[in-house]
Amino acid sequence: MENDLKCPECGCAHVYPDGSLWTCPECGCEWNPADNAGGAAEGTREIRDANGNVLADGDSVTVIKDLKIKGASSVIKGGTKVKGIRLVDGTDGHDIACKISGIGAINLKSEFVKKS
């Protein structure tokens, strides 16, 4: 293998090139080693709140404005405090997974919350 390249997800050494990406046969992970030119791990993406503060798993956040829930008649009021958030890789921009009492499990966009 080229430079003893290993999968960033599972550490498998049996990776192979597929065009410009490398693929792991064990976990199916695909990545571009050129994206990590700075030496940072791939999983170190920073998610920031509306004020620019870095969020982490387990933080408490406050919703900054009323949010309509698509497909439902309920609303998440501004000022609602959410405890124990979990950061997820939201391809649609919803990068916070949480539970809100009275509503249940929901995903939020980090641009509509502030760290508390």
N, C-alpha and C positions, 0 to 999 in steps of 0.2 A: 504494500500500500504506500501511497505517497505521503511522506512525512509522518507515518504512523498516525494517521487521522482516525479519530474515534467519534462515535455518535455523541452529541451533546446531551441527549435525553437519557440513554441507557448505558452508554460507555462501550457499546459493541465495537469490536475492531474489524468486523467484516463489512465495512461500508463500501459502496461503489459509486462512481460518477455516473450521472444521468443528465447529460447536457451540461448546463452551468451549475446544476445542483448536485449535492451528494445525498445518497439515499441509504437508510439503514434497513436491512432485510428483517431484523427482529422486531422493531417497534414501528416501522413505516415512516419514521421522521425524515423530512427533507430539509436541507439547509444549504446556504451558500457560505463557504468559509471566508470569502472576501468580505462579508458583512461584519465579521468579527475582527477586522483589521486593527482596531484599537485595543484588543486584548480583553474586552469585556465579555462576560458570559452572555449567551443569547437570552437567558431568562431574566436579565436585569433591566427590563423595560420599566421606566419610571412612569407611574400614573399620578397626575397632579389634580388637585381640586380646583375650584373656581378662583381661589386666591393664589394659586401657584405652589401650595404646600404639597410635599410628596406624601402619598398615601401608602399604607402598608396593611397587610392582612391583620384583622382584629381591631383596627381603629374604629372610633366612633365618629360619625359624620352627621351634619345637619343639612336638611334639604333647604335650598335658598329661595325657591319659588314654588308656587302651586304647579303640580305636574298631573296632567290628565293621563289616565291609564287607557291605552288603546284597547278597544273592544269591551270596555266596562264603563259603568256610569259613575264609578268612584274616582276620587281625586286624592293625591298625596299633598297635604297642605304644607306650605312653606313653614319652616321652623320645626318640622318633624325630626326628632332625633333617632338615628339608626345606629345600633350598637353591633359590634362584631362583624364588620364587613369582610368580604372575601374578594380579592382581586382576581378577575378572570380575563382571558384573552377574548374580548368581545369584538368580533369582526364587524359588527354593525354599530360600534361605538359604545355599547352598553358594557362597561368594563368593571362594574361593581355588582356582585351578587350579595343579596341580603334578605332578611326577613323583617317585615314591618307588621307590627301588631294591628289586627283588624283588616289587613290586606293579604298577608302571606308572603311567600317567596317571590322575589321580583329582582330584575336587573335594572340598574340605574346608570346613567352617564355621569362621569366624574365632573363634568362641567356644571352640573346642577347641584353640587354638594360642596360644603366647606368642612374642613376638619375641625372637630370640637374637642 
